[in-house]
Amino acid sequence: MVDDDIHPARTNLGPAPADLLNDSGNSGTKSYSNITEQYGGDISDSRITTLHKIIRDNAFWANHSDSGVRITNARQATLGAKFELAKIDLVRKIIEEQNLKKDEKEALTKASELLADMGGKIGDVIGEKYKSVSKEIAENVRNFQGKTIRSHTDAMASLNKILANPGMKIKKKVTVRR
């Protein structure tokens, strides 16, 4: 303050209250959750309109170059309204950030649910296709002589015959019926 002048341009509000500071006491960084909890005032549009009206109604006397009780009261009312507007603006920004983070989290949760559902459905479709292809292959498996292998015993007999005769030649032409 200069010579008892409380004009808003020259008024230093001093350090922030201790309950609004973060845990380390650093006044440069504020704990936003504390501010939203501490400020229990009205942040509605009607309150903002009222504060702007207070500033507008007191503008003539608050910006007057003289001094006096009326001028001092107008300056204090204007300063108080501007200070409350700043608090409301900060609280609204914090709430908006929190809602945005909440919306992002909900969107990610919904997207992961959709991806999981899609993965399950794709797995079902691929599983059915794999099942039908493997059944077709199993029904049409032939041994080296072109005979259809119908059971585990036939498959083992064919394998044993191949292992017992390492020099045996196998013809390339093996057809699969469809």
Stockholm file with secondary structure:
# STOCKHOLM 1.0

chainA/1-178         MVDDDIHPARTNLGPAPADLLNDSGNSGTKSYSNITEQYGGDISDSRITTLHKIIRDNAFWANHSDSGVRITNARQATLGAKFELAKIDLVRKIIEEQNLKKDEKEALTKASELLADMGGKIGDVIGEKYKSVSKEIAENVRNFQGKTIRSHTDAMASLNKILANPGMKIKKKVTVRR
#=GR chainA/1-178 SS CBTTBCCGGGCCCCSCCGGGBCTTCCTTSBCHHHHHHHCCSCCSHHHHHHHHHHHHHHHHHHTCSSCSHHHHHHHHHHHHHHHHHHHHHHHHHHHHHHHHHHHHHHHHHHHHHHHHHHHHHHHHHHHHHHHHHHHHHHHTCBCTTSCBCCSHHHHHHHHHHHHHCTTCCCCSCCCCCC
#=GC SS_cons         CBTTBCCGGGCCCCSCCGGGBCTTCCTTSBCHHHHHHHCCSCCSHHHHHHHHHHHHHHHHHHTCSSCSHHHHHHHHHHHHHHHHHHHHHHHHHHHHHHHHHHHHHHHHHHHHHHHHHHHHHHHHHHHHHHHHHHHHHHHTCBCTTSCBCCSHHHHHHHHHHHHHCTTCCCCSCCCCCC
//
